[in-house]
Each structure stands twice: as C-alpha cells, then as structure tokens.
Amino acid sequence: MNSSPCSSGEGWIEEPLDQRNVVALLKSVLEEEPLAGAWVVDATAGNGHDTEFLAQRVGPEGRVVAVDLQQPAVEATRARLAASPELAKRVEIVKGDHALLQDLVPGPWRGEVAVVLFNLGYLPAGGRSLTTTAATSVPAAEASLTLLRPGGLLALAVYTGHEAGAAEAAALREWASRQHGARATVRLLRDRGEGAVGRPEVLLIRRRPEQG
C-alpha cells in the first residue's frame, strides 16, 4: 500500500485506506501471515469466500472454524466447500452468534489461534435487515483477542455505509484504543478526507508476545 503511517490521537498507527476493495486488502495482509498448520477463525462466514481462502492458507494440517448467525450463510459456506472435499475436511462450520465466540470454538484453541477474521455488515446478496452491530461486534472482538496466540492477528473490515455501521465502527475504534499498548498493537486504515463518509475501515490488531 502506498500510504503514510501516522500516529493517531489514540496512540496507534493510522493509515489512509488507499484500496477500496477491503476484501482484497485483507487477503494481502493474511497472505503474509504464517498460517500453515495453524488454527484460524472466520467469525463472519457469509457466503464462504473468506472461509475457503483461510482453508487454503492453513494447509492440510491446519483447521478453520467458520461462524455465522444466519442459516443461509451456513448453507452457502457449506455449499462452497463441497466443491473441494479436501478443503471441507479442514473446516468446522458453526451456526451461532460471534459475540459468544469463546463458546463456539474448541476449548484447546483458547490462546492458540493464529488469526480471527471479521467481515462485518450484512450477508452479501442477502437481505439487509439483519446486520452486525456494536452490541455484538465489540464483545466478539474482545473474545477474539483472548483466543489469539501471542503474535496472532485480529482483522476486522467494518462497513460504515449501513444504518448501524458508523456506530459499530466508532465503538470498535474506542475498544481498540483501550487494547493498544501492553496488550496489543493496533493499525487503523480509513479515509478521513472529503467524501470519506460511508467508506469501509480496517482494523488490524495484533496480540503482543507474552513478556517473559
């Protein structure tokens, strides 16, 4: 990315979001993560595109838990993986609320997860009456940080264009500001100039290594 990092008022690193396709941006970030054999979580499975990508990245020894509250998303993710039985073997699909994420992943995963990914908003190509909100996304982010291994990454794409999106983004930024420091490092990517209202934001929150 051709961006100029700067320190925000909260102390984290804030960068311009110079790539409109945040899905492609997140994939480029995750391609740099050492995920072979890792445990990862897709906390918003949607239509299964991110789940499929993560299953490819973890390889035959890794595992993915894919979570979504909506039955159509669960079915769409399962259908996408059905085309590749080898990938499907690496994935457990769970219908549930990501606010309860710690209860939805296997117990041994706590503190051992390499990546937790959120693509917030509403189900692509689905109805827009049901969206993610701050009330569930902030507890889910908190649970994710607990699940991560030292050095693990929490990646969130937040879409501010829907009714609850701006409030959700503001709440997640406020939460992230309280994690930055001893617990995690935070990068925020967003546009702040003219016409930036309604554009997506990306939060990249990395759990700090344990201090020995």
ABEGO torsion letter per residue (X at the ends): XBBBBBBBAAGBBBBBBABABAAAAAAAAAAABBABGBBBBBABAEAGAAAAAAAAAAEAABBBBBBBABAAAAAAAAAAAAABAAAAAABBBBBEBAAAAAAABBAAABGABABBBBBBEBBBGBBAABBBBAAAAAAAAAAAAAABBBGBBBBBBBBAABAAAAAAAAAAAAAAAAABEAABBBBBBBBABBGABGBBBBBBBBBBBBBX
